[in-house]
């Protein structure tokens, strides 16, 4: 945690605020590069809450990869996880909704993609709050954890929320484009971060999950401000009343954003919230 924010970065509690919901992506947006949330950003979110705006985390991470982060943050509200597949109640540690990927359809889609790209490294997100991320040979996960398996057949045994694919040579944007062209209308394909191209149920997005969570909170799209950094945030920006891309965001998201703030490491969320609170 950083030192306490300066007076210049401290919005006045209870100041007028034009939105009822603040929706934030997690990686590259709310979290800094060291996976922490700055004191300044915490204070800005608290001030927005004091002005009547709820905060909701909307992340591509499945709930099992999200819950420990939310616990560390002391976050006890709703979170949209798994690219919209799951609505998770952090305070109660339970899933309220969960959408699964049709496995025969996903296998067909994967075969169509591999017919165009050649063999892919594969990982799968198992359904449920205690579901594992199963990692096939060659799949690179960085700092995240999963369960490695040499047996690809094992990956299809349990209900799944999504697939992750990687190519040994194609970059993420090229793989996403080729995969979308190959699968047609069978499934959706989205690029969610470096090395993270995902296959999802058709029609599923952060927007569908956020709209469901917002209805539970009694909030409309027009009353929502959303922050993000990757192409998987595009549907969320389309649904929300105002979309803010981080300076470190993918160019595709910047192109559709209503505004661009400074980076996640420079407290981009706080900069915008402070400005709105000082109106």
TASULQUI-V189638 format. One record per helix or strand. SS is the DSSP state (@ for helix, = for strand). FROM is the first residue (numbers start at 1). LEN is the number of residues. Records with the same first field share a line. If there is no record, write none. Layout:
SS: FROM-LEN ; FROM-LEN
This chain:
@: 7-3 ; 26-5 ; 39-12 ; 63-11 ; 82-3 ; 103-15 ; 152-5 ; 172-12 ; 206-12 ; 221-3 ; 231-9 ; 251-4 ; 264-3 ; 268-10
=: 21-4 ; 54-5 ; 78-4 ; 86-4 ; 94-5 ; 101-1 ; 121-6 ; 133-3 ; 147-2 ; 160-7 ; 188-6 ; 196-5 ; 224-5 ; 242-4 ; 259-2
